[in-house]
Amino acid sequence: MKFLVVKHVVVEGLGAFAPWCEQAGIGLDFVEWERGDTLPDAKNYQAVWVMGGPMNVADEAEYPWLVQEKHWIRRVVQDLQIPYMGVCLGAQLLASALGGAVGAMSAPEVGLGSVYLTQPAKEHPLWQGLPERFLALHWHGQEVQTLPPQGLLLASSDHCRVQAYAVGASAFGIQFHSEVEAHTVADWSQLPAYRCALEQGLGATACETLAQAVQDELPAMTPIARRLFDNFCAIVQERWA
């Protein structure tokens, strides 16, 4: 299998999922907007991952490629029916591309916090074998406020109703960051917009405090991410069987 990964900033990639792809023999191609890449025809890929970024889905004047990306996502999901996994901004772009609504939260959700599965998620193949409640990393000030037509809510948190959702059998948006690694907080804090949001929400020492908290919780969070990864790969395999 071969997956296409769309990166909006250099520091936000597949994270923990990258070595698992290698172990599973999954080939990876990357589109990096900061490098000036263009979106290829997705029909040569078995799945698409669209990652996070500091921009908002409505920032089309500053980032004109957002218009193109949303059209491209619509073709990937609706026309080609290629399995799609959108993380953070990638989840918001999926909603925006398919007719949902994305907007600012009353306050950013930054740090570690619990995610709760909805009743439909308990019987959904993406969430098989996962607990009803688990801890995850959150780092966003925008949220999906209205699901796209046929959107199915799969997970929520105390501060964000749409933490995960599905559209159809194989398109998914996940607001939280299950791909987190030990160095994720330090890497992302290099971006001024991310560091500002972190320190505004958690204080001047937030980077060090959150990095340590993530390190402490990784033994519990990594198996959650691995199960989510395995479940998505099973959905991809079933799509092309």
Backbone bond lengths (Angstrom), bond angles and torsions (degrees), N, CA, C in turn:
res aa  C-N    CA-C-N  psi(-1)  N-CA   C-N-CA  omega(-1)  CA-C   N-CA-C  phi
1 M - - - 1.465 - - 1.521 109.62 -
2 K 1.318 115.06 155.10 1.459 120.80 175.22 1.524 109.24 -134.16
3 F 1.346 115.74 130.37 1.458 122.46 178.71 1.523 109.05 -109.60
4 L 1.331 115.92 147.43 1.458 122.29 172.35 1.520 108.50 -105.33
5 V 1.330 116.44 130.21 1.462 122.32 -178.59 1.524 108.85 -114.75
6 V 1.331 116.85 123.07 1.464 122.16 178.66 1.525 108.33 -102.14
7 K 1.340 115.83 119.66 1.465 122.32 -178.80 1.529 109.56 -111.42
8 H 1.321 115.99 130.82 1.464 120.70 179.55 1.524 112.07 -92.73
9 V 1.327 117.03 -25.26 1.466 123.06 173.42 1.527 107.16 -140.74
10 V 1.316 115.96 153.22 1.464 120.69 -173.84 1.520 111.96 -59.48
11 V 1.339 117.41 -39.69 1.466 119.52 -171.62 1.524 113.56 -75.72
12 E 1.333 118.18 -14.00 1.466 119.76 -179.34 1.519 110.38 -105.53
13 G 1.327 114.00 95.21 1.447 120.46 176.71 1.517 110.95 -116.41
14 L 1.317 115.67 -152.16 1.466 120.43 -177.59 1.520 113.08 -74.73
15 G 1.330 117.82 -15.84 1.453 119.52 179.55 1.517 111.89 58.67
16 A 1.320 116.21 -129.13 1.464 121.73 -177.44 1.515 112.91 -61.95
17 F 1.329 117.18 -23.28 1.468 119.50 -178.31 1.534 112.55 -70.78
18 A 1.329 118.14 -24.39 1.465 120.86 -175.34 1.526 112.62 -61.38
19 P 1.345 119.32 -52.29 1.466 118.00 179.12 1.519 112.82 -65.80
20 W 1.324 117.36 -29.06 1.469 119.31 177.88 1.521 110.52 -68.68
21 C 1.323 116.98 -36.02 1.466 119.62 174.63 1.523 110.30 -61.42
22 E 1.316 116.06 -44.01 1.463 120.02 179.92 1.526 110.71 -61.82
23 Q 1.328 116.43 -44.30 1.461 120.64 179.40 1.524 111.67 -61.82
24 A 1.329 116.53 -33.29 1.467 121.37 -178.21 1.524 112.53 -85.95
25 G 1.327 116.96 -0.23 1.454 120.19 -179.37 1.513 114.03 74.66
26 I 1.333 116.63 23.13 1.465 121.82 179.40 1.525 109.31 -89.42
27 G 1.318 116.77 122.71 1.452 120.57 176.16 1.521 111.13 -76.88
28 L 1.321 116.67 148.62 1.463 121.73 -177.83 1.523 110.46 -127.24
29 D 1.323 116.02 130.24 1.459 122.77 167.06 1.524 107.75 -115.92
30 F 1.329 116.29 149.48 1.462 120.52 -175.04 1.526 111.58 -124.22
31 V 1.316 114.58 140.86 1.462 122.50 166.61 1.521 106.33 -112.17
32 E 1.339 116.77 123.04 1.464 121.04 179.50 1.526 108.33 -120.76
33 W 1.335 115.09 110.57 1.462 119.57 -176.77 1.527 111.47 -62.91
34 E 1.332 117.51 -36.81 1.464 120.23 -179.24 1.531 111.79 -64.00
35 R 1.320 116.23 -22.56 1.460 121.49 -179.35 1.523 112.04 -90.56
36 G 1.339 115.74 -4.85 1.457 119.90 -179.90 1.507 114.26 85.99
37 D 1.328 117.17 17.43 1.463 120.62 179.38 1.525 111.10 -67.37
38 T 1.313 115.97 162.51 1.461 122.27 173.70 1.520 109.23 -118.26
39 L 1.311 115.80 157.96 1.459 121.08 -178.62 1.528 110.02 -78.76
40 P 1.322 117.70 128.25 1.459 120.38 178.43 1.522 111.01 -84.24
41 D 1.312 115.98 174.41 1.459 120.60 171.26 1.523 107.43 -69.21
42 A 1.315 116.65 121.68 1.465 120.77 -173.74 1.517 113.47 -76.95
43 K 1.319 118.24 -6.26 1.463 119.88 -173.98 1.525 112.86 -66.47
44 N 1.331 117.11 -12.79 1.460 120.69 178.76 1.524 112.92 -90.19
45 Y 1.335 116.84 6.84 1.459 121.19 -177.12 1.523 110.68 -121.21
46 Q 1.330 114.77 151.02 1.460 119.96 179.22 1.530 112.30 -89.12
47 A 1.331 117.30 -17.85 1.467 120.84 177.43 1.519 109.18 -159.88
48 V 1.316 115.16 158.36 1.464 122.74 178.71 1.525 108.81 -126.75
49 W 1.335 115.91 132.77 1.465 122.27 172.48 1.524 107.51 -114.05
50 V 1.315 117.53 128.50 1.464 121.79 176.38 1.522 107.56 -118.79
51 M 1.323 115.97 119.73 1.454 121.39 -169.86 1.534 112.50 -93.34
52 G 1.334 115.57 -170.87 1.454 121.53 -174.91 1.517 113.47 -86.72
53 G 1.330 115.33 -176.05 1.455 121.96 179.17 1.517 109.99 175.82
54 P 1.338 117.95 161.61 1.464 121.40 -176.76 1.520 114.33 -78.15
55 M 1.327 117.69 -13.36 1.465 120.28 -179.43 1.526 110.72 -78.59
56 N 1.334 116.69 163.00 1.459 122.73 176.27 1.526 109.68 -104.81
57 V 1.314 116.77 158.59 1.465 120.20 -176.52 1.528 112.24 -62.73
58 A 1.332 117.48 -23.57 1.466 120.97 -178.39 1.525 113.28 -90.99
59 D 1.336 118.31 0.24 1.466 121.62 -176.55 1.525 112.06 -81.01
60 E 1.330 116.69 47.76 1.464 120.65 -173.28 1.530 112.57 -73.00
61 A 1.324 117.74 -26.09 1.463 119.63 178.23 1.526 110.58 -68.74
62 E 1.322 116.38 -40.06 1.464 121.02 -179.85 1.522 112.01 -80.66
63 Y 1.335 115.36 -32.96 1.471 120.95 -178.78 1.532 108.41 -127.17
64 P 1.324 118.04 79.92 1.473 120.92 -174.73 1.521 113.61 -58.62
65 W 1.325 117.35 -25.04 1.463 119.81 -179.62 1.523 112.73 -66.75
66 L 1.338 118.21 -14.19 1.465 120.30 176.22 1.525 111.26 -60.59
67 V 1.324 116.65 -35.43 1.470 120.39 178.16 1.519 109.53 -62.20
68 Q 1.318 115.52 -48.97 1.462 120.63 179.44 1.527 110.98 -61.63
69 E 1.327 115.78 -42.32 1.465 119.00 -176.87 1.524 111.54 -64.04
70 K 1.322 117.05 -39.39 1.471 119.25 179.60 1.526 111.42 -67.09
71 H 1.319 117.30 -39.63 1.469 119.79 174.84 1.529 110.58 -61.96
72 W 1.312 115.39 -41.20 1.462 121.57 -179.31 1.525 110.74 -64.51
73 I 1.329 117.00 -43.34 1.466 121.28 178.00 1.526 110.47 -61.00
74 R 1.319 116.13 -41.70 1.464 119.63 179.14 1.531 110.58 -59.97
75 R 1.316 116.71 -41.56 1.468 120.21 178.65 1.534 110.65 -67.11
76 V 1.318 116.88 -43.06 1.467 121.37 179.84 1.520 110.99 -57.12
77 V 1.326 116.13 -47.56 1.467 120.93 -172.38 1.521 112.24 -83.68
78 Q 1.323 117.13 -47.71 1.462 119.95 -173.05 1.526 113.33 -85.52
79 D 1.318 117.14 -43.94 1.464 119.81 -174.97 1.527 112.31 -86.21
80 L 1.326 116.05 -49.70 1.464 120.09 -176.48 1.525 112.82 -88.72
81 Q 1.329 116.66 -19.46 1.470 122.16 -179.27 1.529 111.33 53.69
82 I 1.317 115.12 43.79 1.460 121.66 175.66 1.524 108.32 -86.10
83 P 1.319 119.33 132.66 1.462 120.95 177.89 1.527 111.35 -53.58
84 Y 1.327 115.13 136.42 1.466 122.35 -172.80 1.517 108.89 -131.21
85 M 1.334 115.90 133.90 1.455 121.27 172.13 1.516 108.05 -126.90
86 G 1.326 116.91 114.51 1.452 121.97 178.24 1.514 110.12 -108.41
87 V 1.325 116.40 130.05 1.459 122.08 -177.87 1.523 109.39 -113.66
88 C 1.330 117.14 126.63 1.463 124.43 177.67 1.534 109.75 57.34
89 L 1.334 119.04 -107.49 1.468 120.02 176.25 1.522 110.77 -57.53
90 G 1.323 116.95 -36.09 1.462 120.60 178.44 1.511 113.00 -62.24
91 A 1.328 116.70 -32.58 1.466 121.19 175.65 1.521 110.72 -71.78
92 Q 1.332 116.16 -39.37 1.458 120.59 179.41 1.529 111.32 -68.97
93 L 1.328 116.65 -37.58 1.464 120.20 177.93 1.521 111.52 -64.74
94 L 1.323 116.90 -38.13 1.463 120.39 177.19 1.520 110.17 -60.43
95 A 1.336 116.60 -46.84 1.460 120.36 179.68 1.523 111.14 -62.32
96 S 1.328 116.76 -46.24 1.461 120.87 -178.97 1.524 111.33 -63.38
97 A 1.327 116.64 -41.09 1.462 120.98 -177.94 1.519 112.37 -65.97
98 L 1.326 116.59 -30.24 1.466 120.52 -173.76 1.523 113.78 -103.25
99 G 1.338 117.41 9.93 1.455 119.59 173.88 1.505 116.22 103.61
100 G 1.327 117.79 8.35 1.456 120.97 174.55 1.521 110.70 -84.81
101 A 1.325 116.30 -173.63 1.463 121.28 -179.57 1.521 109.95 -127.38
102 V 1.333 115.45 137.92 1.461 122.89 178.86 1.519 107.96 -125.55
103 G 1.334 117.03 137.71 1.453 120.08 -179.97 1.508 112.01 -155.93
104 A 1.338 115.54 179.66 1.457 121.41 -177.25 1.522 111.01 -74.08
105 M 1.329 115.44 143.25 1.457 121.24 174.11 1.525 109.06 -79.48
106 S 1.315 116.73 162.36 1.462 120.02 175.98 1.523 110.52 -65.89
107 A 1.319 117.11 -30.37 1.462 123.64 173.90 1.517 107.48 -153.71
108 P 1.333 118.38 142.45 1.464 119.86 -179.65 1.527 111.60 -59.46
109 E 1.309 114.78 149.99 1.465 121.49 174.28 1.525 106.88 -105.96
110 V 1.337 115.84 106.02 1.457 121.37 -175.46 1.522 109.02 -133.97
111 G 1.324 116.37 130.16 1.460 121.43 179.41 1.513 111.67 119.57
112 L 1.321 115.24 -168.62 1.456 120.88 177.83 1.520 109.75 -87.94
113 G 1.313 116.59 137.24 1.458 120.97 179.07 1.507 110.89 -159.90
114 S 1.310 115.48 160.10 1.458 121.02 -176.31 1.521 111.95 -77.05
115 V 1.323 115.04 145.68 1.461 124.07 172.78 1.519 107.39 -117.46
116 Y 1.331 116.05 137.20 1.458 121.45 -177.33 1.527 109.65 -118.67
117 L 1.320 116.34 128.20 1.457 120.14 176.84 1.520 110.76 -74.68
118 T 1.319 116.19 144.14 1.457 120.88 173.60 1.526 109.35 -81.36
119 Q 1.320 115.90 169.78 1.462 119.36 179.01 1.532 112.19 -59.82
120 P 1.348 119.45 -44.64 1.472 118.58 177.93 1.525 113.58 -60.41
121 A 1.334 116.99 -30.74 1.465 119.81 -178.75 1.521 112.03 -65.67
122 K 1.320 116.13 -29.32 1.465 119.67 -176.61 1.520 112.19 -65.49
123 E 1.331 116.40 -18.86 1.463 120.16 178.17 1.530 111.71 -114.23
124 H 1.328 116.33 9.97 1.466 120.47 -177.08 1.526 109.91 -91.95
125 P 1.333 118.20 139.05 1.473 120.03 -177.13 1.521 114.68 -61.61
126 L 1.337 118.59 -25.74 1.460 119.59 179.74 1.526 112.06 -68.03
127 W 1.328 116.40 -25.35 1.459 120.10 -172.90 1.525 113.28 -112.14
128 Q 1.319 117.51 11.52 1.457 119.89 -179.70 1.533 110.73 -62.30
129 G 1.331 115.17 133.56 1.455 120.45 178.53 1.508 114.81 82.98
130 L 1.326 117.82 3.44 1.462 121.47 179.88 1.524 110.71 -101.71
131 P 1.325 117.48 148.31 1.469 120.20 179.27 1.521 111.61 -69.87
132 E 1.317 116.25 159.91 1.463 120.65 179.73 1.525 111.91 -68.78
133 R 1.323 117.24 -23.44 1.464 122.55 179.25 1.522 108.32 -136.98
134 F 1.328 116.40 136.21 1.462 120.14 177.15 1.522 109.50 -153.51
135 L 1.323 115.72 162.03 1.459 122.23 -178.27 1.525 109.62 -91.02
136 A 1.338 116.13 142.62 1.465 120.53 -179.93 1.525 109.81 -147.66
137 L 1.332 115.51 161.82 1.458 121.86 175.65 1.523 109.59 -87.67
138 H 1.337 115.66 131.62 1.468 122.41 177.76 1.527 108.39 -119.92
139 W 1.357 115.38 142.06 1.470 118.44 -179.33 1.530 107.94 -160.63
140 H 1.333 116.77 74.45 1.470 119.33 -175.66 1.523 110.85 -157.11
141 G 1.337 114.85 150.54 1.458 121.70 176.03 1.515 112.95 -116.12
142 Q 1.327 116.55 -6.65 1.464 123.23 175.38 1.525 108.33 -112.62
143 E 1.320 115.62 158.91 1.460 119.64 -179.53 1.524 110.07 -150.09
144 V 1.315 115.24 158.85 1.460 120.82 170.88 1.523 107.17 -75.08
145 Q 1.320 116.35 115.70 1.464 120.60 -177.21 1.519 112.59 -96.27
146 T 1.316 116.40 -27.37 1.466 121.58 175.28 1.520 108.08 -135.95
147 L 1.315 116.70 124.82 1.455 120.19 178.56 1.527 110.64 -67.48
148 P 1.323 117.71 150.19 1.470 119.47 174.36 1.521 110.29 -66.95
149 P 1.319 118.32 162.54 1.464 120.75 177.04 1.530 110.73 -52.67
150 Q 1.310 115.87 139.08 1.460 123.55 -177.08 1.528 113.05 69.00
151 G 1.331 117.53 9.57 1.458 119.72 176.79 1.519 110.89 -71.77
152 L 1.327 116.26 138.85 1.463 122.69 -179.06 1.517 108.69 -117.33
153 L 1.338 117.37 117.39 1.458 121.99 179.98 1.525 110.07 -70.55
154 L 1.335 116.04 127.55 1.462 120.79 -176.19 1.521 113.80 -115.49
155 A 1.339 117.64 -24.20 1.466 119.55 -179.00 1.520 110.16 -157.93
156 S 1.339 115.07 151.38 1.463 122.53 179.43 1.525 108.82 -139.42
157 S 1.338 115.42 168.00 1.461 121.45 170.36 1.519 107.88 -132.23
158 D 1.325 116.38 177.49 1.462 119.81 -178.83 1.527 112.02 -64.69
159 H 1.328 117.69 -27.28 1.462 121.40 -174.43 1.523 113.83 -109.91
160 C 1.318 117.25 -7.88 1.464 120.77 -175.70 1.522 108.90 -145.69
161 R 1.324 116.04 115.18 1.469 120.00 -176.06 1.518 111.92 -65.78
162 V 1.337 117.41 -40.94 1.470 120.17 -175.28 1.531 109.12 -102.16
163 Q 1.317 115.70 88.97 1.459 121.06 174.78 1.520 111.89 -92.35
164 A 1.312 116.63 -25.16 1.465 120.42 175.94 1.518 108.57 -158.19
165 Y 1.329 115.38 146.82 1.462 120.25 178.58 1.522 109.37 -155.95
166 A 1.305 114.95 164.90 1.464 121.90 177.31 1.514 109.33 -125.92
167 V 1.315 115.45 148.94 1.463 122.12 169.52 1.525 106.18 -126.48
168 G 1.311 116.35 112.20 1.452 119.45 -175.45 1.515 111.42 72.08
169 A 1.319 115.65 -158.68 1.462 120.63 -172.96 1.518 114.23 -84.83
170 S 1.351 117.85 -18.29 1.464 116.47 -170.80 1.524 115.06 -147.41
171 A 1.328 118.70 20.79 1.464 121.78 174.43 1.519 108.67 -115.91
172 F 1.339 115.93 126.49 1.457 120.36 -172.54 1.522 111.41 -134.86
173 G 1.323 115.39 142.49 1.446 122.19 171.58 1.514 108.97 -119.07
174 I 1.331 116.85 129.90 1.464 122.21 178.93 1.521 107.97 -126.98
175 Q 1.327 116.82 117.70 1.454 121.07 -176.27 1.528 111.93 -77.18
176 F 1.306 117.91 -36.67 1.469 121.28 -177.60 1.533 110.57 -79.76
177 H 1.331 115.25 172.37 1.465 120.70 -175.42 1.525 110.52 -112.07
178 S 1.321 116.02 94.25 1.459 119.75 176.01 1.524 111.51 -82.28
179 E 1.333 117.71 -14.24 1.466 121.87 -176.48 1.521 113.31 -80.34
180 V 1.327 117.05 7.34 1.457 123.13 -172.89 1.533 112.00 -59.27
181 E 1.338 114.50 142.06 1.464 122.73 174.84 1.525 108.76 -125.78
182 A 1.337 116.55 177.26 1.462 120.65 -176.23 1.526 112.06 -61.25
183 H 1.331 117.68 -32.16 1.469 121.29 -176.05 1.528 113.28 -97.62
184 T 1.329 118.14 4.67 1.467 121.05 -174.53 1.528 112.68 -59.53
185 V 1.315 117.70 -48.38 1.469 120.49 -176.77 1.525 110.38 -61.96
186 A 1.318 117.44 -44.56 1.467 120.48 179.27 1.524 111.11 -62.61
187 D 1.327 116.69 -41.31 1.469 120.38 -179.80 1.524 111.31 -64.96
188 W 1.333 116.35 -49.07 1.458 120.03 -175.99 1.520 111.96 -69.38
189 S 1.319 117.25 -27.48 1.464 120.59 -179.88 1.521 112.05 -67.92
190 Q 1.330 117.08 -11.09 1.462 120.15 176.01 1.531 111.42 -68.84
191 L 1.330 117.05 -24.00 1.460 120.68 178.27 1.531 109.17 -81.82
192 P 1.332 118.76 122.49 1.466 120.68 -177.61 1.525 113.48 -54.34
193 A 1.323 117.89 -40.61 1.470 120.39 -178.55 1.519 111.19 -64.23
194 Y 1.316 116.65 -38.83 1.466 120.34 179.98 1.525 110.80 -71.51
195 R 1.331 115.97 -43.65 1.463 119.65 -179.13 1.529 110.65 -63.90
196 C 1.316 116.48 -39.84 1.464 120.70 179.03 1.518 110.91 -62.12
197 A 1.327 116.90 -46.74 1.465 120.33 179.56 1.514 111.04 -62.34
198 L 1.321 116.21 -38.97 1.456 120.78 -179.62 1.521 111.33 -65.50
199 E 1.329 117.07 -47.11 1.460 120.54 -177.23 1.524 111.94 -72.50
200 Q 1.336 117.52 -32.52 1.461 120.01 175.87 1.523 110.93 -65.28
201 G 1.317 115.51 -36.97 1.454 119.14 -177.59 1.507 114.60 -82.78
202 L 1.349 116.35 -34.50 1.464 119.45 -170.79 1.526 114.44 -124.60
203 G 1.344 117.99 0.53 1.456 119.52 176.58 1.518 113.82 101.65
204 A 1.348 115.56 172.52 1.464 122.08 -172.54 1.518 113.24 -64.24
205 T 1.321 117.65 -28.58 1.470 120.91 -179.33 1.526 111.77 -98.09
206 A 1.326 116.13 19.82 1.465 120.44 -172.89 1.522 112.80 -60.77
207 C 1.327 117.47 -38.70 1.467 119.70 -176.45 1.525 110.67 -59.99
208 E 1.320 116.05 -49.77 1.456 120.03 -178.96 1.522 111.29 -67.06
209 T 1.332 116.31 -41.73 1.466 120.44 -178.23 1.520 111.38 -64.84
210 L 1.334 116.62 -46.11 1.458 119.86 -178.77 1.523 111.07 -69.29
211 A 1.323 117.09 -38.55 1.466 119.56 178.24 1.522 110.88 -58.72
212 Q 1.319 116.95 -41.91 1.464 120.33 178.99 1.522 111.12 -68.63
213 A 1.332 116.57 -39.97 1.468 120.23 179.15 1.526 110.85 -62.82
214 V 1.330 116.40 -42.01 1.467 120.11 177.46 1.521 110.27 -63.03
215 Q 1.336 116.43 -44.36 1.465 120.29 178.27 1.524 110.94 -57.19
216 D 1.323 116.41 -42.34 1.463 120.88 -178.62 1.523 111.88 -66.57
217 E 1.338 117.10 -34.27 1.468 120.90 -174.17 1.529 113.82 -94.86
218 L 1.328 117.67 -6.51 1.466 119.63 -178.34 1.529 114.00 -55.96
219 P 1.332 119.33 -39.19 1.468 118.01 178.95 1.526 113.48 -58.39
220 A 1.328 117.44 -27.31 1.468 120.79 177.56 1.525 111.68 -90.49
221 M 1.341 117.43 -33.38 1.463 120.54 -174.86 1.527 113.04 -80.91
222 T 1.319 117.51 -34.17 1.464 119.89 -176.46 1.526 113.18 -62.15
223 P 1.339 119.87 -42.60 1.472 118.53 176.56 1.530 113.36 -62.01
224 I 1.329 117.08 -31.12 1.468 120.71 175.86 1.525 109.36 -63.96
225 A 1.335 115.55 -47.33 1.462 120.53 179.64 1.521 111.07 -62.28
226 R 1.336 116.73 -40.47 1.460 119.52 -178.57 1.527 111.21 -65.41
227 R 1.326 116.48 -40.68 1.463 118.78 179.42 1.529 110.56 -66.35
228 L 1.324 116.51 -40.06 1.464 120.82 177.71 1.534 110.27 -61.70
229 F 1.315 116.15 -43.22 1.463 121.50 177.83 1.526 111.06 -61.34
230 D 1.318 116.49 -48.31 1.467 120.65 -179.27 1.525 111.33 -62.03
231 N 1.328 116.16 -40.78 1.468 119.79 179.77 1.525 111.28 -65.08
232 F 1.332 116.75 -41.22 1.463 119.40 178.35 1.525 110.64 -64.48
233 C 1.317 117.10 -42.29 1.470 120.12 178.76 1.524 111.06 -61.90
234 A 1.328 117.02 -36.64 1.466 120.15 177.45 1.522 110.76 -65.15
235 I 1.330 116.88 -38.54 1.467 121.20 177.05 1.527 110.04 -64.84
236 V 1.329 116.51 -40.85 1.466 120.58 178.11 1.529 110.38 -62.38
237 Q 1.314 116.42 -46.03 1.467 120.08 -179.76 1.524 111.26 -61.77
238 E 1.323 116.30 -39.92 1.463 119.86 179.16 1.529 110.69 -66.33
239 R 1.331 116.76 -36.38 1.468 120.06 179.48 1.525 111.26 -60.29
240 W 1.321 117.56 -37.79 1.460 120.91 -174.36 1.524 113.22 -102.84
241 A 1.324 117.06 8.05 1.476 120.04 -179.63 1.526 110.91 -68.44
